[in-house]
Amino acid sequence: MQLSPTIKCHRMQFHIIPVYAITLYKSQGRTFDQIVYQYDKSQLHQIVYMALSRVTSLDGLHVTNTRSDLKFYHGFGPACPTVRKVRDEYRD
């Protein structure tokens, strides 16, 4: 589009998908179809359990981390029954 002999304008459009972010504490008692969770091995077992239990299906769970470490450190052994409960629930 040309506005005048000396001014030209080029407009490019792109689609924006509305999203929102909330803290884990504000998400208590709610469920979501999809979540993106930033995992860190230093987090408490209870925090990991609360985050993973917010999503309604395993297909909607997206786990990221800042260290590119793909190992999941929680939920193994007898010391963490809360996270083991979530792991057993999604195993089916």
PASEBA-1860 file (N, C-alpha, C; in nm, 3 decimals):
! residues 92
1> MQLSPTIK> 0.085/-0.116/0.000/0.000/0.000/0.000/0.090/0.124/0.000 ~ 0.054/0.220/-0.079/0.132/0.343/-0.086/0.047/0.457/-0.034 ~ 0.096/0.525/0.071/0.022/0.634/0.134/0.039/0.765/0.058 ~ 0.154/0.786/0.006/0.184/0.905/-0.073/0.299/0.869/-0.167 ~ 0.340/0.957/-0.252/0.451/0.924/-0.342/0.581/0.890/-0.268 ~ 0.599/0.938/-0.144/0.725/0.913/-0.074/0.712/0.817/0.046 ~ 0.591/0.791/0.091/0.571/0.705/0.209/0.506/0.575/0.167 ~ 0.572/0.464/0.203/0.518/0.333/0.174/0.490/0.262/0.307
9> CHRMQFHI> 0.391/0.177/0.307/0.353/0.107/0.429/0.338/-0.042/0.397 ~ 0.393/-0.125/0.483/0.378/-0.269/0.470/0.327/-0.323/0.603 ~ 0.218/-0.394/0.600/0.159/-0.446/0.722/0.161/-0.598/0.718 ~ 0.213/-0.658/0.825/0.216/-0.802/0.836/0.135/-0.841/0.959 ~ 0.042/-0.936/0.944/-0.041/-0.979/1.055/-0.004/-1.121/1.095 ~ -0.018/-1.150/1.222/0.002/-1.286/1.270/-0.100/-1.312/1.380 ~ -0.138/-1.437/1.395/-0.239/-1.476/1.491/-0.179/-1.483/1.631 ~ -0.255/-1.437/1.726/-0.214/-1.443/1.866/-0.313/-1.533/1.939
17> IPVYAITL> -0.258/-1.628/2.014/-0.341/-1.719/2.092/-0.343/-1.667/2.236 ~ -0.460/-1.639/2.291/-0.462/-1.589/2.428/-0.427/-1.698/2.529 ~ -0.337/-1.668/2.619/-0.297/-1.760/2.725/-0.285/-1.680/2.854 ~ -0.272/-1.752/2.964/-0.247/-1.685/3.090/-0.161/-1.774/3.177 ~ -0.100/-1.713/3.275/-0.014/-1.786/3.367/-0.058/-1.757/3.509 ~ -0.053/-1.861/3.592/-0.083/-1.844/3.733/0.019/-1.924/3.814 ~ 0.030/-1.892/3.940/0.122/-1.965/4.025/0.060/-2.099/4.064 ~ 0.143/-2.189/4.111/0.093/-2.319/4.155/-0.005/-2.303/4.271
25> YKSQGRTF> 0.022/-2.212/4.358/-0.065/-2.194/4.475/-0.203/-2.145/4.434 ~ -0.210/-2.059/4.334/-0.340/-2.012/4.286/-0.413/-2.120/4.206 ~ -0.341/-2.221/4.160/-0.404/-2.326/4.082/-0.464/-2.437/4.168 ~ -0.444/-2.432/4.298/-0.496/-2.537/4.386/-0.648/-2.545/4.374 ~ -0.695/-2.667/4.361/-0.839/-2.690/4.349/-0.891/-2.677/4.208 ~ -0.808/-2.643/4.113/-0.851/-2.628/3.973/-0.786/-2.736/3.889 ~ -0.846/-2.766/3.775/-0.786/-2.857/3.678/-0.782/-2.787/3.543 ~ -0.687/-2.831/3.460/-0.665/-2.769/3.330/-0.647/-2.877/3.224
33> DQIVYQYD> -0.690/-2.848/3.103/-0.671/-2.942/2.991/-0.524/-2.951/2.953 ~ -0.452/-2.839/2.960/-0.310/-2.836/2.926/-0.237/-2.747/3.025 ~ -0.117/-2.791/3.063/-0.030/-2.707/3.144/0.112/-2.720/3.092 ~ 0.190/-2.617/3.115/0.334/-2.619/3.091/0.398/-2.598/3.227 ~ 0.475/-2.694/3.271/0.535/-2.691/3.405/0.686/-2.685/3.392 ~ 0.747/-2.586/3.456/0.892/-2.574/3.455/0.948/-2.651/3.574 ~ 1.000/-2.769/3.545/1.045/-2.863/3.647/1.189/-2.835/3.688 ~ 1.216/-2.853/3.818/1.351/-2.843/3.869/1.367/-2.947/3.978
41> KSQLHQIV> 1.479/-3.018/3.980/1.498/-3.126/4.076/1.509/-3.078/4.220 ~ 1.530/-2.949/4.241/1.541/-2.897/4.377/1.404/-2.865/4.439 ~ 1.297/-2.878/4.363/1.163/-2.848/4.414/1.118/-2.956/4.512 ~ 1.037/-2.918/4.608/0.982/-3.011/4.705/0.888/-3.110/4.636 ~ 0.879/-3.230/4.693/0.790/-3.331/4.636/0.645/-3.283/4.632 ~ 0.603/-3.211/4.735/0.466/-3.162/4.740/0.436/-3.064/4.628 ~ 0.533/-2.981/4.593/0.515/-2.883/4.485/0.504/-2.955/4.351 ~ 0.588/-3.054/4.330/0.583/-3.131/4.205/0.450/-3.203/4.194
49> YMALSRVT> 0.405/-3.263/4.303/0.276/-3.332/4.303/0.163/-3.236/4.270 ~ 0.163/-3.119/4.332/0.057/-3.022/4.308/0.056/-2.978/4.162 ~ 0.173/-2.957/4.104/0.181/-2.914/3.965/0.132/-3.023/3.870 ~ 0.177/-3.145/3.891/0.141/-3.254/3.800/-0.005/-3.295/3.813 ~ -0.064/-3.274/3.928/-0.202/-3.316/3.948/-0.304/-3.215/3.898 ~ -0.261/-3.102/3.845/-0.353/-3.000/3.793/-0.405/-3.036/3.654 ~ -0.333/-3.117/3.579/-0.370/-3.146/3.440/-0.462/-3.267/3.436 ~ -0.559/-3.266/3.343/-0.660/-3.371/3.337/-0.614/-3.495/3.261
57> SLDGLHVT> -0.513/-3.483/3.175/-0.463/-3.600/3.103/-0.314/-3.583/3.077 ~ -0.250/-3.694/3.054/-0.106/-3.692/3.029/-0.073/-3.622/2.897 ~ -0.165/-3.625/2.801/-0.144/-3.556/2.673/-0.134/-3.405/2.691 ~ -0.195/-3.351/2.795/-0.193/-3.208/2.817/-0.080/-3.160/2.906 ~ 0.007/-3.251/2.947/0.118/-3.215/3.036/0.244/-3.188/2.954 ~ 0.298/-3.069/2.967/0.421/-3.029/2.898/0.521/-2.986/3.005 ~ 0.630/-3.061/3.017/0.730/-3.034/3.120/0.854/-2.974/3.054 ~ 0.900/-2.863/3.107/1.022/-2.798/3.059/1.116/-2.780/3.177
65> NTRSDLKF> 1.239/-2.747/3.147/1.333/-2.705/3.252/1.440/-2.617/3.189 ~ 1.514/-2.548/3.275/1.612/-2.452/3.225/1.748/-2.515/3.201 ~ 1.769/-2.638/3.248/1.901/-2.701/3.238/1.910/-2.805/3.127 ~ 1.804/-2.826/3.051/1.800/-2.930/2.948/1.830/-3.068/3.004 ~ 1.791/-3.089/3.129/1.809/-3.217/3.196/1.678/-3.293/3.182 ~ 1.677/-3.404/3.111/1.554/-3.477/3.082/1.521/-3.583/3.186 ~ 1.597/-3.595/3.292/1.572/-3.695/3.395/1.474/-3.640/3.498 ~ 1.377/-3.724/3.537/1.280/-3.688/3.640/1.329/-3.745/3.773
73> YHGFGPAC> 1.358/-3.658/3.869/1.421/-3.699/3.994/1.323/-3.730/4.106 ~ 1.197/-3.697/4.090/1.099/-3.717/4.196/1.018/-3.844/4.171 ~ 0.964/-3.898/4.278/0.870/-4.007/4.264/0.930/-4.146/4.271 ~ 1.057/-4.159/4.299/1.119/-4.290/4.309/1.155/-4.318/4.454 ~ 1.128/-4.438/4.497/1.163/-4.477/4.633/1.048/-4.458/4.730 ~ 1.061/-4.512/4.852/0.953/-4.507/4.949/0.935/-4.372/5.018 ~ 1.027/-4.279/5.000/1.022/-4.152/5.074/0.924/-4.052/5.015 ~ 0.866/-4.080/4.901/0.780/-3.980/4.838/0.649/-4.044/4.789
81> PTVRKVRD> 0.560/-4.081/4.879/0.436/-4.146/4.838/0.341/-4.056/4.761 ~ 0.349/-3.924/4.780/0.257/-3.835/4.710/0.283/-3.832/4.561 ~ 0.409/-3.823/4.521/0.441/-3.820/4.379/0.425/-3.959/4.319 ~ 0.452/-4.062/4.395/0.433/-4.199/4.347/0.285/-4.223/4.313 ~ 0.196/-4.162/4.389/0.052/-4.173/4.365/0.017/-4.116/4.227 ~ 0.071/-4.001/4.192/0.047/-3.943/4.059/0.107/-4.031/3.951 ~ 0.229/-4.080/3.973/0.293/-4.166/3.873/0.210/-4.290/3.847 ~ 0.157/-4.353/3.952/0.075/-4.471/3.936/-0.058/-4.440/3.867
89> EYRD> -0.111/-4.322/3.892/-0.238/-4.281/3.830/-0.222/-4.266/3.679 ~ -0.110/-4.207/3.634/-0.089/-4.185/3.491/-0.033/-4.308/3.421 ~ 0.007/-4.408/3.495/0.062/-4.530/3.435/-0.046/-4.607/3.359 ~ -0.171/-4.600/3.402/-0.280/-4.676/3.339/-0.310/-4.634/3.199
END
